[in-house]
């Protein structure tokens, strides 16, 4: 009997490809407008939850539907509505400031925002596209409540950042996973984001609480970034063109001082070290630098010589979409070119930098029959980078070297020397440097070769969905396969160049060859790497309404493997994920969702590698209660949410196969090379298991008058089986070597915080609308137990990890008892505590003797700063529409975040001395006696007692930045008709336009380092046409 039913079901599916029984269809036409009578283009017209059409530029549509079916109309920002099918159906959509009808992609399924029980932040591709960053994740800053972004590189075209959802969920500080069109990517996940363009993205969701993360098992603990790419919409072919030109300029120009100032500071450092007043630069050189105009006393501005005032970036994007109820497609092709920011003069080969990125995507949906649907995604990117210096991504090294080059060095090449008759005595043109630097940024740019690298990524996904509603309404099953390949090919050319240094005689411009390198020809080399992801996924779902009861169940199983085909240190891995969720709501008033995950990876032994991660979330949508609607009609939204779940983590930061003993064999014994020593270097733990993090969340959403909305969430996360070293738990007498202890599941850690989001939207009339939105997030973590061995009682702080935030820094506290925190008198030094790491000088930092033992040593170390992440993240967006004009501003910032600028102390003694603005306020006896401003310890040419991690240069790095600003104008209908276009928009935008912070000098950037690329300010002009 069972076999007969299976055969019958299969036959029905197959017959459905050719036989379709339909009710009588009618053709419906109409116009969709807003409450002010303006036509609404882009409204999705559907029936039975299946999209049929999308309104054109005039808000008009035509659809063929069953005579008894209801037509549904939806558009983000408006309340959906439905009407009975008839030959003419005009519809008016009302504003929905709360976006309750928005469909939120949570990875495994999609839910309406009104019934969403989880904590999820979302943004549309259109919103993210306002960012001027070249990479998708660069547009995330400030866009999502609960997402902390820490930018790590500001190099134009190569910007990068780390992303943390609700801070650190474990003390390993893992980053969020990425789900693209339903497939989870873990290893190199953020690298994958580098190669997706905002143009191809429909929406991005940030899964923040445990209930939304539980189904992803061992990859759920750090949160998920769910990316949904664009799909085709039914209707006539629609083509879009977006062209823009961007100008990039640094927000600050960090360069060495002019030669006179530099020489004075260098001599000052030498004098402090007892080397004499004019140890490096004699008086005549100082006078020559001061007077200027004499090549014997150069003032070389290496920055202006080698770095352009601006660089540029061009983008062009083409997309097309269309189809009917059976076949739909979306295609995108876009090109980005990043121009050079270097000034070069190499004639034999191209030595500056340039980058091209080509993205393509084609998503196709095919309805083969009433019961069978197919879909396929093919996307990829090709990135071609040309970098000077003969090494991949060498731009950062060159910039760093520019900041180290003092201006007194004659350069960039030796001069041509002529005799009295004008004959060439020395040809010149040799690269100049100094003995303490060796290399030259000019030489690296123009005489070190170049690198050409091509990165090719292909994303392929295909799937089938079988509609089994003939068995029971709403039932379906599906399967898919996904493949991602990454191929990098590099061709590098390198060459050496001769270095010359100037002789010590300031009265003559003579040079001597330095080192053994010579000018030689280009040498060629190449390399390549290849890795790939392969994912198999099976899934099933059931969606059914029983009157006021609504059910939505989904389940999936995924097998994923990562293969490295180049044999490098990156290991292959295998993972299995399974999960299910059941969402139920009654009359859109009470909603609950049960979720579970069961997953494992080969990071752990077979008997413990799988972990169960259950979750539950619920919500009461009180504003849908009749007694509240009647008594408080102004209350447009009131929802109370809560969730609890267990999530998993297999990225512990320890060795991949830590559950196995590691045994090594080396030559040795009584007769060398004949005998062998066997050494068990690491003891494995066969009972090691994935970490589990318990997460709880409570939230409330409040809306007033369909205009104002306030959301507030409180969360707490705790881990009690964190993977740690068992150093403190294994007695020494057992004879296990130091560093060979097994790791165990005994660590404890907690993370907690809250999030506040506020928005206000109002359309005053057909010509004017206003919107304001913002969020403020707070998170704080603490390491509770990692098996740390306590220091003895002579230490001021007996623990350095337990009881403190993850990434806590330690250093010496400055003793400000004398008002300055610096030693101002010799008697003060002699009467103070002794230093275990040297003898302080006048002007050195005065440290606190915390344990009062008369010695400054490691026993006096104290926590400095607030950990490695800011406690507060905030952003707010404000904008308005006036007729065809739209203006939007996005401000973003962080708070309660300290940054240590101790590198400024070490910079002064590095190379020939790296002096920036802060060093001008360094301590000297003269300044002290004259009561001048002093904010920096005494300069030195060597490492002093001040050159230890301390809090003297610990500064509040909180800031508020105008992240993006855009003004756009939609051309009137007459212009569009003339161009045969449905829409035409011109826009002008900017990024990083200004920053408000507490820094007083330009060598203390709130982000990045004084020796690396600064934040770049960008301006973009573009046009957007739709045909």
N, C-alpha and C positions, 0 to 999 in steps of 0.2 A: 504493500500500500504506500509506504514511504517513497519507494523508488518511483511509483506511478505519479505521486504528487510532484516530485522533483522533475520528472520528465515533462509533466504538464506545464510547470512554471517555465522551464527552458524553452519549450515550444512556443509559449505565448510571447516570450521575449524575442525570439528569433522571428516569429511571424510579424511582430510589431514593426520590423524594418520595412515591411511592404504593405501591411494592412493597418490602417488607422481608422477607427470608427469615431466620428466626431458628431457632436450635436450640430444643429443648423447654425452656421456662422453668419454674422452680420458685420457690416463695415461701419465703424464709428469714427466720427470726425469732430473736432472741436478746438477750442482755444483755452489755454490756461493762463490766468492772470493773477496778480497780487491784489490786495484789498484796495489799492489805489488805481487799479485799472491798467497797470503796466504789464505787457506780455512777459511771460517767464520762459526763456529758453532753457533747455537741459533738464526739464522735468521728466522723470521716468514714469512711463505709463505701463502698468502690468495688470495681469489677471491670474488669479490662483498662485500668487507669489512668483510668477514668471514674467520677466521683462519682455515687453512687446515692442515698445517704441520710445523715442525720446523727442520732446518737442523741439521745433526748429527755432530760428532766431526771432520769429514772430509769435512764439508760444503755441504754434499750431501742431496738430498731430492727426494721424490717420491710423487706425488699428482694426484688425479683423479678430473678433472674439465670438465666443458662444453666446447665443441669445439670452441665456439665463445667467450669464456670468456678471460679476461686478468688476468695474474698472477701478484700479487703485492708482493714485497720483502721489508721487513723493519727490521732494527736493530738499536737500540739507538746508536747514534754517527756516523751514516752513512745516506746518502741521500737515501730515498726510490726510488725504480724504479719499473717499470711494463713492462711486455713483453706479446706478444700474445701467447696463449697456443699452444704448439707443442710438439711432442714426445721428443725432446731434447731442453732444455732451460738452458744454462749456463749464469750466471749473474755476473757482476762486480759492487760492491757498492763503491761509493766514500765517503770520509770522510765528516762529517757534524759537524764542530766545534761548530756551533750555536744550534745544536739539534732542528732545526726547525720542523722536522717531529715527535718530541716527542709528545706523547699523554698525555695531562695534565688532571688529574682528579680534577675537581672543585666541586665535591660533587654531584650535581644533574645531571651533564653531563660531557662529556669529549670533549676536544678541542685540536686541534694541536697547538703547541707553536707558529707556524708561524702566526696563525690567532687569537691568544689569545689577547683580549682587556683589560683584568683585570690585576691587580698587584698580581702575584702569585709566590711564591718561592717553589722549589721542590727539593727532594733528593730521591735517590733510596734506596731500602732496602740493596743493596750491599754496598752502601756508608755508611749507618748508621751502618752496621755490623762491620765496622772497629773499632768502639768504644768498649772499654773493660767494659763499665758500664753494670751492671746486669739488668737494667730496660731500656725499650725502650726510654723514654723521656730523659734519661741520655745521649743518643747519639745525641740529638738535638743541643747541645751547639756548636755554630760556624758553623752550617751546613746551616742555612737559613738566608738570608737577611731579616731584619725586625723583627726578633724574638729575644726578650730579655729573657735570661734564668738566674734565680737567684737560685743557689743551696742552699738548706736549711738543708741538712743532708749529711755527708760524711761517715757515718758508712758503712763499706764494706758489700755489699749485700742488703743494705737498703737505698741507695742513693736516694735523692728526690730533686726536684727543682720546682720552679714556672715559668710559661711561660707567657710572655706578648707580644702580637703582636702589634708592633709600640707603645710600652709603654702603658700608661693608656688611654683608650678611654673615660672613665668616671671617676669622682672623687671618685667612689667607689672602683676603682682598681681591677676590675674583671679579671678573668683568661679566657683564650681562651676555646671555646667549642671544642668537638671532634666528628668527623663523621667517623664511621667505616663501610666500605662497604655500604655506602649510608644511614645509620641510625645515627641520631644525638643523642649523649648522653651528658647530661648536668650535673645533680647532680652526684657527685663522678666521674666526667669525668676523672680527672687526676689520680684518684685511679684505674680506668680501665686501663690506660696506664701502670701502674705498672705491669700488669699481661699479657701483650702482649710481645712476644719475637721478636727481630729484624729478626730472621730467617723466620718468617711467613709473613713478610711485603714486598710487591712489591714496593710501593712508598708512599711518604708522601708529601702532598701539604699544603702550608700555605696560606690561603686566607687573603689578607692584605687590600684591598680597599673595599669601600662600595658596589661597583657594584657586587663583588663576594660574599658579605655577606648578601645582601638585602633579598634574597630568604629565609633566615633562621629567618627572623622576629625578635622576642624578644630575640633570642639568637645569633644574628649576630654582635652585637656592639663590642664585645671583640675579634672578629676574630675567624676563624675556623682552626682546624688542621684536615685535611682530610687524612685518612689512607685507603689505598687500599691493601688488602691482596692478596697473590699469588693465581692464578688460574691455572688449568691444561692446558697443551699445547698438541696439537695432535702429535702423533708419538709413537714410541716404548717406553716401560717403561724405565724411567730414575730414578735412585736412587742416592741420594747424602748423604754423610757422612761427618760431620764436628766435629772434636774432638780437644779440647784445654785444656791447663792447665795454670792457671794464678796465679802469685805470687803478693801479695799486701803488700806494706810496707809504713808506714806513711812518709810524706814529712818533718814533724817536730815532735819532741818529747818534748812536753811541760811537764815539771816536776818541782817539787819544788827544790830549791837549796840544796846543801849539808848542813848538820846540822850547820857547823861553819858559813857559809854565811847567812843561814836563821836566826840563833840566833842573829847574828850581826844586821841584818835588823830589827828584832823584838825588840831588845833592843833600837835601834835607834828610832823607832816609839814611844816607851814608853818614852824615854828621851825627845823627842819633845813635849810630852804631860805633861811634868813636873813630871814624875813618877820615875825618877832616871836613872842613866847610866846602871845599871845591874838589872833592875826590873824583867825581866823574866828569864834571864840566868846569873848566877854568873860567876865570872872570871874563877873559876876552871872548870866550864862546858865548857866555851869557849875554854880553853886550851885542855880539853879532846876531844872536837870535832875536834880541829885543829890537834892534834897528831894522833887521830884515833887508831883503833885496840883494844879498850877497850869497852866491851859490856855495861859498865855503861854509855857510851857516844855514843849511836848508830848513825848510818848514814844510815837509811833505804831508799833504792830507791824503792818506792812503784811502780813506773812505770815499771822498769825492772823486778820487782818481779811478777807483775800481767799481764803485757801486752807483748805479743809475738813480736819478731822482725818482723815477717811477718805472714800473713795468706794466705790461698790458695783458689782457686775457680776452679772447674772443670765444663766443659760443653760438652755435646754430643748432636748432632742434626742429625736426620734422616729425609729425605724427599723423596717423590716419586711423579712422575707425568707421565701422559701418556693419551692415548685415541685415538679416531678417530673423524671423523666429526660429530658423533652423541653423543658420551659420552666422557667427559673429566674429569679428577680428579686431585686434588693436595692434598697431605697429608703431615703433618709434626708432628714429635714427638721429643721433646727435653727436656733434663734434665739439671738442674743447681744445683750444690752443693756449698754452701758457708761454708767454714771451719771456725774454731774458731780463734779468736785473743786473747783469754785469756789463762793465765797459772792458772790451778786449781789443787787442790789436794784432792778433795772430793772423798772418796772411796765408799760411800754407794749409791750414785746416780750420774748420769751425770749432771755436774753443769756448763759446758762451753756452748758456743753457737754454733748452727749449723742450717743450713737452706737448705731445698730442694724445688725446684720449678720444677714442671712437666707441660709442655705445650703440647697441642695437637690441631690439626686443620685438618679438612677434608672439602675441597670445591669441589662440584660436579656440573657439568653442563650437562644437558641432552637435546638433541634435539629430542623431542617425534615425531614430524612430521615437515612438511614444515612450518607449521604455529604455532606450539606450542613448547616452550622451557621452561624447568624447571631448577631451580638452588637451591642449598641448601648448607649452611655453618654450620658446627658444630665445635665449638672450645671451649677451656676452659683451666683452669689452676688449679693446686692443689699446694698450698704452705704450707709446714710444717715447723714451726719454733720452735726451742728449745732455750729458753732464761733463763739465771740464774737469781736468785733474786726473783722468785715467782711472777713476773709481766710481762705482755706482753711488748716486746720491752724495756726491762730494761737496755740494754747495755749502752745507753746514760747516765743514772743516775749513773751507776757504774763508767764510765769514768770520769764524772764530779767530783765524790767523790775522785777519785785518784788524781786529780789535786789539791784538797784541803788538802790532807794529808801531813803534814810537815815531814821532814826526821828525826827529833829528836825523834819521837815517836818510842819506841821499838816495833818491830812487825815482823810478823803479829800476833803472839800469845805469851803468857807469857812463860818464860823459865821453864824447869824442874829444881827444886832445889834439890841438893844432900847434905847430911851431910859429915863430914870428912871421914866417912867409906864407902862412896859411896852409901848409902841408899837414896832412893827417899823421900824427905821431902814434896815437893809439885809437883804434877804431871805436872802442867803447861798445855799448849795447849789451854788456854782461849784467846778469841779475845781481842786485845788491841785497844784502841782509846783514845780520849781526851774529856774533859768536854765540849769543845766548838764545837765538831763535832758529838759526840754521836755514829753515825754509823761507819762502817768500810767497805772499798771496799772488803777486804778479806772476811769479814763476809757475805757481800751481795753475793759474788761469791760462797762461799763454804758452808755457813750455813744458807741460807735464802730460800732454796727450788729452784724450777724451774717452768717454764711455757711451756706447749706444746700447740701450736695453729695451727689449720688447717683452711686455707681459700680455699674455693672451688668456682670457677667462671665458669659458663656455658654460652656460647654465642650461641644461636640458631637462624638461619635466613633461611627463605625459601621463594621462590617466583616463579611466573609464568609470562611468557612474551608471548603475542599473536601477531604474525605477521599479520597485516591487510593490507599488501601490495596489496592484491587482490582488495581492495576497492580503494586505491590510493597508489602508490609506496612510501615506506619509513615510512608508518604509523604503529604504534604499541601501545599496551596498556599492562600494567602489574600491578601486585600487590604483596605485600610481607608482611610477619609478622616476627617480631624479638622479641626475649626474652633474657633477661640477668638476671641471678640470682647470688646473692652473699650470701654465707653461711660461717659464721665463727663459729668455735667451739673451746673453750678454756678449758683446764684442768690445773689448777694451784695448785701447792703445796707450802705451806709457812711454815716456822718455825722461831722461835725466837732463839737468841743466847745471852749468857751472855756477858756483856762488862766489861772490866777491864781497869783502868787507873793507871798510875805509880804515886807513892807517890812523894812528893816534894824533898825528900832527894836524892841528886845526888850521894851520896856515897853508896847507897844500891839500889839493883834492886828488889824493892818490889812493889806490886800492890794491889789495892783495888777495889772491885766490884763497878761498877757504874750503877746506875739506878736499876730498878726492874725486867728487863727482865731476863729470865733464858733459859738454853738450853732445848728445848722441841722437840717433835716429829713432823714429817710432818703432815700438815693438808691439806685436799684436798677440792677443790671447782671447779665448772665448770660454764660455761656460753656460750651463743650462740646468734647469731644475723642472721637475714635473711631479705634481701630486693630484689626486682625484678623490672625490667623494662619490659614493654610490649608496643610494637609499631606496629601499623597497617599503611601500606603505599599503596596508589594507585598512579599510575603514567602513563603518556602517552607521546609519542614522535612522531615527524614527521621530517624526514630528506629527503630532495629532492633537486636534482640539475636540474636547467633549463638553460642549456647551461653554460654561465659564472656566472650565479646566483646560489648561494648555500644557502639553508635554513636549520636551525636546531632548532626545537621548542621542548620544554620539559615543563611538568607541573607535580605537585605532590600535594598530600594531606596526612598529617600524623596525626594520633591521638596517643598520648603517655601518659602513666600513670606510675607513680612510686609508689610502695607499700612497706611500711615498716611493716613487719609481727611480729616485736618484741615489738612494743608498746613503743619505746624510743622517745626521743624528736624530732627525724627527722620526719617531716610531709610528708604525702603522697601528691602527686600533680598530676595535669592533665594539659596537654598542647595540643594545636592544631596548626599545621603548615600547611600552604598552600603556594605554590609559583609557578611561571612560568618564563620561559625565552625564548627569541626568538633571535637567532644569525643569522646574514645575512652577506654574503660577496659577493663582485663582483670581479670575476677574480683574487682572492687572492690579491687584491690591496686595497679595501675599505671594512672595517668590522665594524659592529655595533651590539651591544647586548642590548636588553631591558630585564629588569628583575623586578620582583615584588614579594613581600611576603605579606601575610595576616595571622597573627598569634595572639595567645593570651594564657594566662594562668590564673589559678584561684587565682593568687596573687592580682588580681584587681577586682573591681565590674563588674557585667555583662555588664553594659552599656558602659564601657570604656576599657574593658580588651583586646579588639582586636585592633591591630595597622596595618596600611598599610605602607609598606616599599618599595617604588619604586627605581629603579636604571637604569642608562644608561651608557654605555661605548662604545667607538669607537676607531678605529685605522686606520691609513693610512700606508700601507706597501709600502713605496715609492721605495724601492729597487726592487719591482716587476714591476715598470713602465718601459716600453721599452726605453724611452728616457734617463733614469738614467742608465739602464744596458748598453746601448750603449756608453754613454759619460763617465761613471765612472765604468768600469768593475771591478775595485778593491773594490768597495763598495758592499760587499756581503750581508749586511743587513742595512736597515734604516726603522725604524718603529716609528711612533709618536702615543702615546696613551693618552687617557683622560677618566675620569669617574666621575660621580656624583651620589650619592645615599643617601637614608635615611635608617639607621639601627635602630633596637630596642633593648631595655634592660629591663628585668623585675627583675634583681637581684640588688635591690636598697640598700641593707644593713639594711633596716628597718624591722620592724615586718612583718611577713608573711601576716597577714590580717589587715594591717594598715588602710584600708578603713572602718573598723568597729569600733564602740565604744567598749571599754573594760570595763565591769562592774563587780566589785567584791563585794562579800557580806561577812561580818565578824560578829562575835558575839559582842554584846555590847548593848548600850541603857541604859535606866534607871534601868532595872533589867538585870544584866549580864547573859548570856547564854539563856535568854528568848527573848531578842530583838536582832535586827540586824542593823548593819550599812551598807548602800549601797554606794559604792564609784565608781564613773566613773573615772577610773585611766588614760585612754587614750581616747581622742576624735578622732574619725575616720573622714576620708575625703571621702565621697561617690563619689567624682568626680576624684579621683586619677587615673592616667593613666600611661602606660609604658613610659619610657624615649625614646626620639628620638635623634639620633645623625646624623648630616648632615656631609657627608664625600666627599671630592673632591681629585682627584689624577691626576697628569699629568706626563707622562713618555716618555722616548725616548730610543730606542734600536739601537745601532750602531755597525755594523760589518765590519771588514776590511780583505780582502783577505782570507775569510773563516778561519781565524785564531784568530784574535783579536776581542773581543766583549766588549762593554761598555754599561751599562744600568744606567739610572739616573731617579729617581722618586722624586717628591715633593708632599707632602700631607698636608691636613689641615682638622681637624675634630672639629665640634662645637656642643655643646648641649645647648639648651635654655629652656628645661622643666625638668631639673634634679630634682629628688625627694629629698627634704630637709625638715628640721623642720621649722615650721612657728614661731619660738620663737620671731623673731624680727618684725613680722607682726601682732601680736595679742596684743592689748593694755592691760597693767596690770590691768586696772580697770574692765576688763571683768571677772576677778576672776578665770581664769583658772589656776590650780596649775602648778607649775614649773615642767617640764618634761612630762606634759600631753597634750602639744600642738599637734594639728593634723599636719600631714606632707602634703606638697603641691608640685606641679610641677612648681617651680619657679627658680630652680638652673641653673647657667650658667657656662660653662666650655669649654676650648679649648685645643686641642693637635695638634701639627704640627711638621714637620720635613722633612728629605730627606734621600734617600738611594742611594748609589753608588756601583755598582758591575762591576768588571773587570775580564775578563778571557782571557787566551791565550792558544791555543792548536795547536800543529803542529807535524805531523809525518814526520820526515826527510827521513826515508827510512824504509824498512821492519823490521829493527832491533832496531830502536831508535825513541822514541816519547817523547815529553815534554808537560807538562800541568801546568799552573799557574792560580789560580783563587782567588779572594778575594772580600770582601765587607766591606763597612763602612756605618754605619747607625747613624742617629742623630734624636732624638726626644726630645721635650720639651713641658710640659703642664702647664696650669695655671688655677686656680680656679678663676672665675670671680665674681660669686655671689652665696652665700649660706645662705643669710639672717643673716649674722653675725652682731651682735651689736657692734658698735665701742666703744673702750675704750675712756675715756676722754682725754683731751689734755695734761695731765701730763704724759701720756705714750709715750715712745720713738717711739713705733710702735702701732698704734691704731687698726690694724687688724692683726689677727694671721692666717687666712686662705685665705681670698679673696686677690687676687693679687699674690699668691705664688703657687709653685708646690704642687700637691697632696702629702701628707706625709711630708710636710716641718717640720723640727725640729726647736725648739726654745731653746735658752740658753743664757748664759752670755758671752760677748766678753771679751777677755783678753786684758788688758791694757799693751802694750809693751813699754810704754814711757820711762821706766827705762832700757830697753834693754833686760830684762829677762822675764817679765811678772809675776814675783813672788815678794813678799815682802821680801826685804833684810835687812831692818833696822826697828827698833821699831818706830823711828820718822816718817817713811814713813806710817806706819799703823795709827799712831795717827793723822797725818795731812790729811789722806785720808778720803774718805766717810765712813759713818757708814753702817754696814751690818744688814739687817732686820732679818737675819737667823743665827746670831752668830757673834763672833768676830774673825777675821782672826789672824793667828799666823805668825811668821817668816817662810818664805818658802811657805806660801799658795798663791794661785793664786790671782792676782790683777785684779779685774773686772773694766770695764768701766762704769762710771756713765753717761749714755747716755742722760738722761734728765736734768742733772746738778742740781739735787735737794739735793745733799749731802748724799743721801741714796741709797744703792744698794738693790733693791727689784724687784718684778715682773715687775715694770714699765720700767726696763732697759733690759728686755729680747729682744733678736734680732734673726733674722733668721740665722741659722748656717747650713752649708751643702747645697747640691743642690737637696734635695728631696730624695725620697726613691728608685729611679731608676737611673742608669747611663745614661748620655746624649748620650754617644757614645758607640756603640757596633761594634766590627770589628773582622774579621777573614780572613786568607788567607791560601790557600792550594797549595802546590807545590809538584810535583812528576815527575817521568820519568820512561820509560820502556827501558831496554837494553836487547834485545833478550828475554830470559825467565825470567829475573829479573824485578821486579817492586818495586819502592820506592815511598812512599807518606808521606807527613808531613802536619799536620793541626795545625796552630797557631790560638789562640783565645784570645780575651781580651776585656776590657772595658776601657772607658776614661771619664774624668770629673765626677768622682764619689768619694764623700767624705764618710768617715766612722769614727764614733766617738768611741774612745777606752776609754771612761770614766769609763768602768767597771774596769779598772786597778786601779783606785783610790778607788773604793769601795771594791775591792778585798783585799787590804792591811789590812782592819779592819774586814774582814769576818772570822768567825771561829777562828782559831789560827793565822790568817794572811796568805794570799796567795801571795807569792812573786815570781815574775818572772823577766826576764832580765831588763825590763824598770825600775824597782825599784832600781836597783844598781846606777842609775844616779840621785837619788832623792836629793833634796836640803838639805844641812847642812851648818851651819855657816863656818865650816872648809873648805868645798869645795868652798864656795863663796869667802872666803878670799884668798884662794890659786888659784883662777881663774881656777878651774877645770870644766870639762863639767857637766852641770846640764840641764836635760831635763824632770824632773819630780818634782812635788811639794813635800814639806816635808812630810815624812811618819807620820802616826798616827794610833793609835789603835781604834780610834772612828771616827765618821762622823764629818768632818770639813767643813768649808766654801768652800773648794775646791771640796767637794763632791756634787756639783750641776751641772746640765747639762751646759756645757760650751764648748768653742772651743779650749781649750789648747791642748787637745789630739785629735783634729780633724785632720785627715790625709788624704792625697790623696791616695785612694785605687785603683787607676788605675793599670792595670797589663797586661802583655803579657805572655801567657802560651803556651808551646808546648803541645797541648791537646792530639793529637794522632800521632803516627809514626808507619809505617809498612814497612817491607821489605819482599817480597815474591818471591818464585821461582817456576815456572811451570816446572814440570818434563818433559823431552823429550818424544817423542812418543814411543820410545823403552821401556822405563820404564812403561808407561801407558799400552802398549800392553802386557807386561809381567804380569801386574796385571789385565788384561782384563778390564781396566778402560778407560773411554773417556777423563778424566782429573784428574790430581793429583797435588795439590799445597801444598807447605809447607810455613808457614808464621811465622814471629816473629814480635810482635807489643808491643808498650808501650803507656801508658797514663799518663798525668800530669808529664812529664819527667823533666821539669824545668819551673820556673816562674820568670819573671823579673818584679820587682816592686820597689817602693821607700822606702820600710820598712827597718829600720836598726836593728830591734830586732825581735826575733822569737815569741814574745808574741803579735804581732800586725798582725795577718793573714789578708790578703786582703779578704778572705772569711771565714765565720764561726766565732767562738769565741775561746779564749784561753782556756776556760773551757770545750770545746766539742771536738768531734772527728776532727782531722785535715784532710786536703786533703790527699788522699792516692795515692801513685805512684804504677803503675801496669805494670807487664811484662807478656806477653802471648806467648806461643808457641803452634802452632796448625797445623793440616793437614786437607785438604779438598779433598775428593775423589768423583768423579762422575762416575757411572757405566751405 
